[in-house]
Amino acid sequence: MADPVIIACPTCASLNRVPRDKLADGGKCGRCHSILFNGHPVILTAANFKAHARLRRSR
């Protein structure tokens, strides 16, 4: 998989690898099978914040 983007599922907060060239096709979570891009904002909670607001460490 060339150059994937990590997307957190809006339903279960699992991290999913999505190829950049497939972002426009939508996608489903590998864990709960929910739609990754549902067109609604994600409500952040203490439980799901870390997955949705991942911070990249500089290498």
PyMOL Python script that loads the backbone (N, CA, C, O; Angstrom):
from pymol import cmd

cmd.read_pdbstr("""\
ATOM      1  N   MET A   1       0.863  -1.173   0.000  1.00  0.00           N
ATOM      2  CA  MET A   1       0.000   0.000   0.000  1.00  0.00           C
ATOM      3  C   MET A   1       0.906   1.231   0.000  1.00  0.00           C
ATOM      4  O   MET A   1       1.607   1.494   0.977  1.00  0.00           O
ATOM      5  N   ALA A   2       0.887   1.956  -1.065  1.00  0.00           N
ATOM      6  CA  ALA A   2       1.759   3.115  -1.198  1.00  0.00           C
ATOM      7  C   ALA A   2       1.158   4.351  -0.538  1.00  0.00           C
ATOM      8  O   ALA A   2       0.027   4.741  -0.830  1.00  0.00           O
ATOM      9  N   ASP A   3       1.928   4.954   0.352  1.00  0.00           N
ATOM     10  CA  ASP A   3       1.575   6.225   0.978  1.00  0.00           C
ATOM     11  C   ASP A   3       0.164   6.252   1.579  1.00  0.00           C
ATOM     12  O   ASP A   3      -0.665   7.054   1.147  1.00  0.00           O
ATOM     13  N   PRO A   4      -0.128   5.393   2.564  1.00  0.00           N
ATOM     14  CA  PRO A   4      -1.464   5.404   3.160  1.00  0.00           C
ATOM     15  C   PRO A   4      -1.649   6.563   4.137  1.00  0.00           C
ATOM     16  O   PRO A   4      -0.680   7.109   4.664  1.00  0.00           O
ATOM     17  N   VAL A   5      -2.910   6.927   4.366  1.00  0.00           N
ATOM     18  CA  VAL A   5      -3.292   7.925   5.355  1.00  0.00           C
ATOM     19  C   VAL A   5      -3.977   7.158   6.481  1.00  0.00           C
ATOM     20  O   VAL A   5      -4.772   6.254   6.222  1.00  0.00           O
ATOM     21  N   ILE A   6      -3.676   7.509   7.716  1.00  0.00           N
ATOM     22  CA  ILE A   6      -4.307   6.848   8.856  1.00  0.00           C
ATOM     23  C   ILE A   6      -5.546   7.658   9.231  1.00  0.00           C
ATOM     24  O   ILE A   6      -5.455   8.843   9.554  1.00  0.00           O
ATOM     25  N   ILE A   7      -6.697   7.004   9.182  1.00  0.00           N
ATOM     26  CA  ILE A   7      -7.984   7.635   9.479  1.00  0.00           C
ATOM     27  C   ILE A   7      -8.609   6.931  10.679  1.00  0.00           C
ATOM     28  O   ILE A   7      -8.720   5.705  10.691  1.00  0.00           O
ATOM     29  N   ALA A   8      -9.015   7.695  11.680  1.00  0.00           N
ATOM     30  CA  ALA A   8      -9.709   7.120  12.834  1.00  0.00           C
ATOM     31  C   ALA A   8     -11.189   6.980  12.495  1.00  0.00           C
ATOM     32  O   ALA A   8     -11.802   7.903  11.958  1.00  0.00           O
ATOM     33  N   CYS A   9     -11.749   5.838  12.809  1.00  0.00           N
ATOM     34  CA  CYS A   9     -13.173   5.584  12.554  1.00  0.00           C
ATOM     35  C   CYS A   9     -14.014   6.500  13.443  1.00  0.00           C
ATOM     36  O   CYS A   9     -13.753   6.596  14.642  1.00  0.00           O
ATOM     37  N   PRO A  10     -15.023   7.178  12.876  1.00  0.00           N
ATOM     38  CA  PRO A  10     -15.873   8.057  13.687  1.00  0.00           C
ATOM     39  C   PRO A  10     -16.764   7.299  14.675  1.00  0.00           C
ATOM     40  O   PRO A  10     -17.294   7.896  15.612  1.00  0.00           O
ATOM     41  N   THR A  11     -16.930   5.998  14.472  1.00  0.00           N
ATOM     42  CA  THR A  11     -17.797   5.204  15.341  1.00  0.00           C
ATOM     43  C   THR A  11     -17.034   4.530  16.476  1.00  0.00           C
ATOM     44  O   THR A  11     -17.409   4.661  17.641  1.00  0.00           O
ATOM     45  N   CYS A  12     -15.949   3.799  16.136  1.00  0.00           N
ATOM     46  CA  CYS A  12     -15.248   3.017  17.157  1.00  0.00           C
ATOM     47  C   CYS A  12     -13.840   3.531  17.463  1.00  0.00           C
ATOM     48  O   CYS A  12     -13.181   3.006  18.360  1.00  0.00           O
ATOM     49  N   ALA A  13     -13.370   4.539  16.740  1.00  0.00           N
ATOM     50  CA  ALA A  13     -12.051   5.171  16.921  1.00  0.00           C
ATOM     51  C   ALA A  13     -10.885   4.269  16.551  1.00  0.00           C
ATOM     52  O   ALA A  13      -9.742   4.589  16.879  1.00  0.00           O
ATOM     53  N   SER A  14     -11.139   3.148  15.876  1.00  0.00           N
ATOM     54  CA  SER A  14     -10.037   2.312  15.386  1.00  0.00           C
ATOM     55  C   SER A  14      -9.301   3.049  14.285  1.00  0.00           C
ATOM     56  O   SER A  14      -9.902   3.809  13.525  1.00  0.00           O
ATOM     57  N   LEU A  15      -8.002   2.825  14.200  1.00  0.00           N
ATOM     58  CA  LEU A  15      -7.208   3.462  13.164  1.00  0.00           C
ATOM     59  C   LEU A  15      -7.191   2.588  11.921  1.00  0.00           C
ATOM     60  O   LEU A  15      -6.950   1.383  11.997  1.00  0.00           O
ATOM     61  N   ASN A  16      -7.449   3.207  10.779  1.00  0.00           N
ATOM     62  CA  ASN A  16      -7.539   2.505   9.494  1.00  0.00           C
ATOM     63  C   ASN A  16      -6.565   3.123   8.503  1.00  0.00           C
ATOM     64  O   ASN A  16      -6.458   4.346   8.414  1.00  0.00           O
ATOM     65  N   ARG A  17      -5.848   2.276   7.753  1.00  0.00           N
ATOM     66  CA  ARG A  17      -4.958   2.746   6.694  1.00  0.00           C
ATOM     67  C   ARG A  17      -5.750   2.835   5.404  1.00  0.00           C
ATOM     68  O   ARG A  17      -6.347   1.852   4.963  1.00  0.00           O
ATOM     69  N   VAL A  18      -5.754   4.017   4.799  1.00  0.00           N
ATOM     70  CA  VAL A  18      -6.474   4.230   3.542  1.00  0.00           C
ATOM     71  C   VAL A  18      -5.476   4.785   2.522  1.00  0.00           C
ATOM     72  O   VAL A  18      -4.839   5.804   2.787  1.00  0.00           O
ATOM     73  N   PRO A  19      -5.327   4.134   1.359  1.00  0.00           N
ATOM     74  CA  PRO A  19      -4.420   4.672   0.340  1.00  0.00           C
ATOM     75  C   PRO A  19      -4.900   6.057  -0.112  1.00  0.00           C
ATOM     76  O   PRO A  19      -6.099   6.279  -0.279  1.00  0.00           O
ATOM     77  N   ARG A  20      -3.966   6.974  -0.306  1.00  0.00           N
ATOM     78  CA  ARG A  20      -4.326   8.341  -0.716  1.00  0.00           C
ATOM     79  C   ARG A  20      -5.180   8.352  -1.980  1.00  0.00           C
ATOM     80  O   ARG A  20      -6.106   9.155  -2.099  1.00  0.00           O
ATOM     81  N   ASP A  21      -4.876   7.474  -2.910  1.00  0.00           N
ATOM     82  CA  ASP A  21      -5.630   7.479  -4.167  1.00  0.00           C
ATOM     83  C   ASP A  21      -7.028   6.898  -4.015  1.00  0.00           C
ATOM     84  O   ASP A  21      -7.807   6.930  -4.967  1.00  0.00           O
ATOM     85  N   LYS A  22      -7.366   6.371  -2.847  1.00  0.00           N
ATOM     86  CA  LYS A  22      -8.697   5.804  -2.592  1.00  0.00           C
ATOM     87  C   LYS A  22      -9.528   6.655  -1.629  1.00  0.00           C
ATOM     88  O   LYS A  22     -10.648   6.277  -1.288  1.00  0.00           O
ATOM     89  N   LEU A  23      -8.995   7.798  -1.187  1.00  0.00           N
ATOM     90  CA  LEU A  23      -9.725   8.633  -0.222  1.00  0.00           C
ATOM     91  C   LEU A  23     -11.081   9.079  -0.752  1.00  0.00           C
ATOM     92  O   LEU A  23     -12.055   9.108   0.001  1.00  0.00           O
ATOM     93  N   ALA A  24     -11.162   9.424  -2.024  1.00  0.00           N
ATOM     94  CA  ALA A  24     -12.419   9.904  -2.604  1.00  0.00           C
ATOM     95  C   ALA A  24     -13.466   8.793  -2.716  1.00  0.00           C
ATOM     96  O   ALA A  24     -14.655   9.074  -2.865  1.00  0.00           O
ATOM     97  N   ASP A  25     -13.028   7.538  -2.645  1.00  0.00           N
ATOM     98  CA  ASP A  25     -13.958   6.407  -2.761  1.00  0.00           C
ATOM     99  C   ASP A  25     -14.678   6.115  -1.456  1.00  0.00           C
ATOM    100  O   ASP A  25     -15.550   5.248  -1.402  1.00  0.00           O
ATOM    101  N   GLY A  26     -14.316   6.835  -0.406  1.00  0.00           N
ATOM    102  CA  GLY A  26     -14.919   6.562   0.892  1.00  0.00           C
ATOM    103  C   GLY A  26     -14.149   5.457   1.573  1.00  0.00           C
ATOM    104  O   GLY A  26     -12.919   5.443   1.525  1.00  0.00           O
ATOM    105  N   GLY A  27     -14.822   4.559   2.186  1.00  0.00           N
ATOM    106  CA  GLY A  27     -14.169   3.445   2.859  1.00  0.00           C
ATOM    107  C   GLY A  27     -14.949   3.046   4.082  1.00  0.00           C
ATOM    108  O   GLY A  27     -15.776   3.803   4.591  1.00  0.00           O
ATOM    109  N   LYS A  28     -14.673   1.840   4.548  1.00  0.00           N
ATOM    110  CA  LYS A  28     -15.325   1.329   5.750  1.00  0.00           C
ATOM    111  C   LYS A  28     -14.266   0.917   6.745  1.00  0.00           C
ATOM    112  O   LYS A  28     -13.163   0.517   6.373  1.00  0.00           O
ATOM    113  N   CYS A  29     -14.609   1.017   8.003  1.00  0.00           N
ATOM    114  CA  CYS A  29     -13.721   0.622   9.080  1.00  0.00           C
ATOM    115  C   CYS A  29     -13.482  -0.886   9.027  1.00  0.00           C
ATOM    116  O   CYS A  29     -14.415  -1.667   8.837  1.00  0.00           O
ATOM    117  N   GLY A  30     -12.230  -1.280   9.196  1.00  0.00           N
ATOM    118  CA  GLY A  30     -11.903  -2.701   9.204  1.00  0.00           C
ATOM    119  C   GLY A  30     -12.406  -3.425  10.434  1.00  0.00           C
ATOM    120  O   GLY A  30     -12.539  -4.649  10.422  1.00  0.00           O
ATOM    121  N   ARG A  31     -12.688  -2.692  11.492  1.00  0.00           N
ATOM    122  CA  ARG A  31     -13.141  -3.313  12.737  1.00  0.00           C
ATOM    123  C   ARG A  31     -14.669  -3.391  12.845  1.00  0.00           C
ATOM    124  O   ARG A  31     -15.230  -4.467  13.050  1.00  0.00           O
ATOM    125  N   CYS A  32     -15.336  -2.231  12.703  1.00  0.00           N
ATOM    126  CA  CYS A  32     -16.795  -2.203  12.924  1.00  0.00           C
ATOM    127  C   CYS A  32     -17.589  -2.070  11.622  1.00  0.00           C
ATOM    128  O   CYS A  32     -18.818  -2.151  11.636  1.00  0.00           O
ATOM    129  N   HIS A  33     -16.894  -1.866  10.497  1.00  0.00           N
ATOM    130  CA  HIS A  33     -17.494  -1.758   9.162  1.00  0.00           C
ATOM    131  C   HIS A  33     -18.368  -0.522   8.953  1.00  0.00           C
ATOM    132  O   HIS A  33     -19.164  -0.479   8.015  1.00  0.00           O
ATOM    133  N   SER A  34     -18.226   0.478   9.817  1.00  0.00           N
ATOM    134  CA  SER A  34     -18.938   1.749   9.633  1.00  0.00           C
ATOM    135  C   SER A  34     -18.250   2.556   8.532  1.00  0.00           C
ATOM    136  O   SER A  34     -17.075   2.339   8.237  1.00  0.00           O
ATOM    137  N   ILE A  35     -18.982   3.476   7.936  1.00  0.00           N
ATOM    138  CA  ILE A  35     -18.431   4.350   6.907  1.00  0.00           C
ATOM    139  C   ILE A  35     -17.452   5.321   7.565  1.00  0.00           C
ATOM    140  O   ILE A  35     -17.768   5.928   8.588  1.00  0.00           O
ATOM    141  N   LEU A  36     -16.253   5.467   6.970  1.00  0.00           N
ATOM    142  CA  LEU A  36     -15.234   6.337   7.555  1.00  0.00           C
ATOM    143  C   LEU A  36     -15.522   7.813   7.336  1.00  0.00           C
ATOM    144  O   LEU A  36     -15.188   8.635   8.191  1.00  0.00           O
ATOM    145  N   PHE A  37     -16.127   8.167   6.222  1.00  0.00           N
ATOM    146  CA  PHE A  37     -16.404   9.568   5.900  1.00  0.00           C
ATOM    147  C   PHE A  37     -17.912   9.740   5.766  1.00  0.00           C
ATOM    148  O   PHE A  37     -18.465   9.570   4.679  1.00  0.00           O
ATOM    149  N   ASN A  38     -18.577  10.077   6.869  1.00  0.00           N
ATOM    150  CA  ASN A  38     -20.041  10.157   6.845  1.00  0.00           C
ATOM    151  C   ASN A  38     -20.572  11.578   6.658  1.00  0.00           C
ATOM    152  O   ASN A  38     -21.786  11.782   6.649  1.00  0.00           O
ATOM    153  N   GLY A  39     -19.681  12.564   6.507  1.00  0.00           N
ATOM    154  CA  GLY A  39     -20.114  13.933   6.250  1.00  0.00           C
ATOM    155  C   GLY A  39     -20.548  14.709   7.486  1.00  0.00           C
ATOM    156  O   GLY A  39     -21.083  15.811   7.372  1.00  0.00           O
ATOM    157  N   HIS A  40     -20.321  14.139   8.666  1.00  0.00           N
ATOM    158  CA  HIS A  40     -20.696  14.803   9.916  1.00  0.00           C
ATOM    159  C   HIS A  40     -19.465  14.936  10.800  1.00  0.00           C
ATOM    160  O   HIS A  40     -18.575  14.087  10.751  1.00  0.00           O
ATOM    161  N   PRO A  41     -19.402  15.987  11.605  1.00  0.00           N
ATOM    162  CA  PRO A  41     -18.259  16.127  12.514  1.00  0.00           C
ATOM    163  C   PRO A  41     -18.274  15.037  13.579  1.00  0.00           C
ATOM    164  O   PRO A  41     -19.332  14.548  13.973  1.00  0.00           O
ATOM    165  N   VAL A  42     -17.099  14.673  14.028  1.00  0.00           N
ATOM    166  CA  VAL A  42     -16.964  13.671  15.089  1.00  0.00           C
ATOM    167  C   VAL A  42     -17.060  14.387  16.427  1.00  0.00           C
ATOM    168  O   VAL A  42     -16.413  15.415  16.630  1.00  0.00           O
ATOM    169  N   ILE A  43     -17.851  13.860  17.329  1.00  0.00           N
ATOM    170  CA  ILE A  43     -17.945  14.412  18.677  1.00  0.00           C
ATOM    171  C   ILE A  43     -16.810  13.794  19.487  1.00  0.00           C
ATOM    172  O   ILE A  43     -16.781  12.586  19.721  1.00  0.00           O
ATOM    173  N   LEU A  44     -15.880  14.644  19.909  1.00  0.00           N
ATOM    174  CA  LEU A  44     -14.731  14.155  20.652  1.00  0.00           C
ATOM    175  C   LEU A  44     -15.067  14.006  22.122  1.00  0.00           C
ATOM    176  O   LEU A  44     -15.735  14.847  22.723  1.00  0.00           O
ATOM    177  N   THR A  45     -14.586  12.914  22.677  1.00  0.00           N
ATOM    178  CA  THR A  45     -14.740  12.634  24.105  1.00  0.00           C
ATOM    179  C   THR A  45     -13.356  12.298  24.660  1.00  0.00           C
ATOM    180  O   THR A  45     -12.388  12.199  23.905  1.00  0.00           O
ATOM    181  N   ALA A  46     -13.268  12.129  25.941  1.00  0.00           N
ATOM    182  CA  ALA A  46     -11.992  11.725  26.536  1.00  0.00           C
ATOM    183  C   ALA A  46     -11.568  10.360  26.013  1.00  0.00           C
ATOM    184  O   ALA A  46     -10.374  10.083  25.897  1.00  0.00           O
ATOM    185  N   ALA A  47     -12.527   9.514  25.702  1.00  0.00           N
ATOM    186  CA  ALA A  47     -12.223   8.160  25.248  1.00  0.00           C
ATOM    187  C   ALA A  47     -11.711   8.106  23.810  1.00  0.00           C
ATOM    188  O   ALA A  47     -10.874   7.258  23.499  1.00  0.00           O
ATOM    189  N   ASN A  48     -12.187   8.985  22.921  1.00  0.00           N
ATOM    190  CA  ASN A  48     -11.790   8.888  21.513  1.00  0.00           C
ATOM    191  C   ASN A  48     -10.845  10.003  21.054  1.00  0.00           C
ATOM    192  O   ASN A  48     -10.396   9.999  19.908  1.00  0.00           O
ATOM    193  N   PHE A  49     -10.547  10.941  21.926  1.00  0.00           N
ATOM    194  CA  PHE A  49      -9.733  12.096  21.525  1.00  0.00           C
ATOM    195  C   PHE A  49      -8.367  11.692  20.985  1.00  0.00           C
ATOM    196  O   PHE A  49      -7.939  12.192  19.945  1.00  0.00           O
ATOM    197  N   LYS A  50      -7.690  10.806  21.671  1.00  0.00           N
ATOM    198  CA  LYS A  50      -6.324  10.438  21.290  1.00  0.00           C
ATOM    199  C   LYS A  50      -6.262   9.861  19.874  1.00  0.00           C
ATOM    200  O   LYS A  50      -5.337  10.179  19.125  1.00  0.00           O
ATOM    201  N   ALA A  51      -7.211   9.035  19.500  1.00  0.00           N
ATOM    202  CA  ALA A  51      -7.213   8.435  18.159  1.00  0.00           C
ATOM    203  C   ALA A  51      -7.467   9.482  17.077  1.00  0.00           C
ATOM    204  O   ALA A  51      -6.863   9.421  16.006  1.00  0.00           O
ATOM    205  N   HIS A  52      -8.347  10.434  17.342  1.00  0.00           N
ATOM    206  CA  HIS A  52      -8.711  11.429  16.336  1.00  0.00           C
ATOM    207  C   HIS A  52      -7.736  12.594  16.256  1.00  0.00           C
ATOM    208  O   HIS A  52      -7.639  13.247  15.217  1.00  0.00           O
ATOM    209  N   ALA A  53      -7.026  12.858  17.318  1.00  0.00           N
ATOM    210  CA  ALA A  53      -6.100  13.989  17.342  1.00  0.00           C
ATOM    211  C   ALA A  53      -4.658  13.499  17.522  1.00  0.00           C
ATOM    212  O   ALA A  53      -3.883  14.060  18.297  1.00  0.00           O
ATOM    213  N   ARG A  54      -4.328  12.445  16.789  1.00  0.00           N
ATOM    214  CA  ARG A  54      -2.984  11.876  16.908  1.00  0.00           C
ATOM    215  C   ARG A  54      -1.928  12.938  16.611  1.00  0.00           C
ATOM    216  O   ARG A  54      -2.060  13.724  15.672  1.00  0.00           O
ATOM    217  N   LEU A  55      -0.905  12.943  17.410  1.00  0.00           N
ATOM    218  CA  LEU A  55       0.207  13.859  17.187  1.00  0.00           C
ATOM    219  C   LEU A  55       1.356  13.070  16.575  1.00  0.00           C
ATOM    220  O   LEU A  55       1.721  12.003  17.070  1.00  0.00           O
ATOM    221  N   ARG A  56       1.920  13.599  15.501  1.00  0.00           N
ATOM    222  CA  ARG A  56       3.071  12.945  14.874  1.00  0.00           C
ATOM    223  C   ARG A  56       4.327  13.384  15.591  1.00  0.00           C
ATOM    224  O   ARG A  56       4.495  14.562  15.907  1.00  0.00           O
ATOM    225  N   ARG A  57       5.187  12.458  15.840  1.00  0.00           N
ATOM    226  CA  ARG A  57       6.490  12.776  16.416  1.00  0.00           C
ATOM    227  C   ARG A  57       7.451  13.024  15.263  1.00  0.00           C
ATOM    228  O   ARG A  57       7.428  12.313  14.259  1.00  0.00           O
ATOM    229  N   SER A  58       8.284  14.028  15.414  1.00  0.00           N
ATOM    230  CA  SER A  58       9.270  14.277  14.367  1.00  0.00           C
ATOM    231  C   SER A  58      10.332  13.196  14.426  1.00  0.00           C
ATOM    232  O   SER A  58      10.764  12.782  15.502  1.00  0.00           O
ATOM    233  N   ARG A  59      10.741  12.750  13.255  1.00  0.00           N
ATOM    234  CA  ARG A  59      11.733  11.676  13.180  1.00  0.00           C
ATOM    235  C   ARG A  59      13.084  12.200  12.879  1.00  0.00           C
ATOM    236  O   ARG A  59      14.038  11.428  12.781  1.00  0.00           O
TER     237      ARG A  59
END
""", "prot")
cmd.dss("prot")
cmd.show_as("cartoon", "prot")
cmd.util.cbc("prot")
cmd.orient("prot")
